[in-house]
Amino acid sequence: MQIKKIEVGDLATNCYLVKVDQGLIIIDPGDEAAKIIREVGKEKVLTILVTHSHFDHIGALKELLSYYNVNLNAYDMVPNLQIINTPGHTSDSKTFYFAEAKVMFCGDFLFKDTFGRTDLETGSNQDMLKSLENILEYPNDITLYPGHGEVTTLGREKHHFKDYLNYLNS
């Protein structure tokens, strides 16, 4: 698996191009469709995955679905993919986990040294608490690819969970 990050849009959303044996997966095409198309080049696009429906993660989605003639979230096209529902930032937040590669694409669920806001429409402190508790069962050596900012590891972020849980419970 090869992973390339492209920052797109005014909010510097991380769009990921994930190359697997069968082709390429685009994750969170937030904006700048032409830039993404240039970066994809001649690769065969299998599907486009979206971690959640905020504008900064789907701005180029419609154009890319049409351009590549692929289906949104066609999970059957992606080998060894686990979909983990991680509501909290939004009610539709998902994390895409590739266990063999030990990588998670977590959108705005987790970032380096923090977690996603819960004060926007469909956000929920209670849902975020449950999602954080559920993600604890996964190994520490998983690399997290967030929707904004730098790559981190789940183990690093777990060190902050007690503080997150206290904040969300207050």
N, C-alpha and C positions, 0 to 999 in steps of 0.2 A: 504494500500500500504506500502510495506517495501522496503527500498532502501539500497543497500550495494555498497560501492565504493571499487574498486580494482585498485591500481596504476600499470600500465603495461608499459613496454618498457623503452628505454633510455631517453625519454622525459617526463617520469612520467605522461602518459596520464591517465585520469580518465575513467575507464570502469565501467559502472553501471549495477548492477543486480537489476531489479525492479520486485518485486513479487506482482502480482495482484491475484484476486480470481481464474482466469482461468489458471494461470501458471506464467512463468517467461519471462521477456523481457531483452535481453542483449542490452545495448546501448554503442556504440563506442568500439568495441573489437580491441584496438590498437596494441596489441602484446601479446605474451605469452599465446597461446591457451591452453596449458596444465594447466597453473595456473587458467585460467578462468573455464575450465572444472572441475577442482577440486573444485572450489568455488560453481559452479552450483550444483554439486552433483547429486542427483536423481530427481531434479526438472524438470518439463515438460517445455521446452523452446517453447514459442509461435512464436517468431520472433526475428530478430536482426535488430535494428534500428541504422542508421548512420547519425550523424549530418552534416558531410561533408567528402569529399573524400581524405583528406590528409593522407599520409602513416601512421602517428602516431595514426590515428583513425580507420584504416582498416587493419592493419598488420595481424591480426588473423582471419579476416572475412571469407576468402575462406575456411579455415580449419574448422571453427565453423559451417558455413552453411552446409558443407558436413557432419560433425560429428552429428549434430542435425537434419539434413534433413528438414530444414525450409527455408522459403523464406525471402529474404532481404526486409526490409521495407514493410512487409505485414500489413499495417495499419488496415485492417479489422479485424485482430486478436487481436487488442489492444482496450479494452473498454475505452470510454471517452477520447480519444486522439484527440488533435487538433494539426495540423501541421502548423507552422508559418514559412513562408519563410523569412529568415533573412540574405540575401546576404550582402557582404561587406568584410568579411575575405576571403571568396571564393564565387563564383557565385552560388554554390549549397548548401550553408549553410542553415540549417533548425534548428528550435527550436521545441522541443516536449513539449507540454503543457497539463498537466492533471489538469483541472480546479477544479474538486472536491477535489483533494488533495492539490491544490495550489502550484504545483511544475512545474518547467521548466528545461529541459535538453537542455542547450544552446550551447554545443560544444565550439568553439572558438569565438563565437559572443561576449559574455560578460564574464568577469572574476571579481573577487573581486578587486575593485578599478581601473579597466581599461577595455579596449575593445580589440577585436582581431586585429592583424596586418592586414593592407590592402595592403602591399607592395609585397606580394607574388603573384604567378600566379593566375589569375582570381579575385584577390582582387580589391576593388574599394572604394575609399573615398565616392563617390556619393551614391553608394549602401549602404554603412555603415550609412551614414547620414539618408537615407530613413528608414532603418531598426531601427535605434535608435528612430526616430520620431514615427514610427508605434508601437513600444513596449511601448511607453509612456501611451497608453490607458489601459494597463493592471494594475491590483491592485498592490499596493506597498508591500503587505504582501506575495507575491509569493516568494518561496524559489528557488534560482537559483543553479543548479548543473552544473558547468562549465567543460570544457574539460581538464583543468589543475588547480591545486591549490584548494583553499578552497571554501566551500559553502558560499553563500551570499544571500541577498534579493534584489528584484527588487527595492524596496524603497531606500535602501542604495545606489544602483548604479545610480538611477535617480538623486541623489544629484551631481553626477559628469558629467551628460549629457551636461550641459552648457559648461564645459571645453572641453569635447570631441567634441562637435559641433564646437566650436571655432577652435580647432586644425584641424579638418577635413576640415574646410572652408579656412584655411590659405594657 
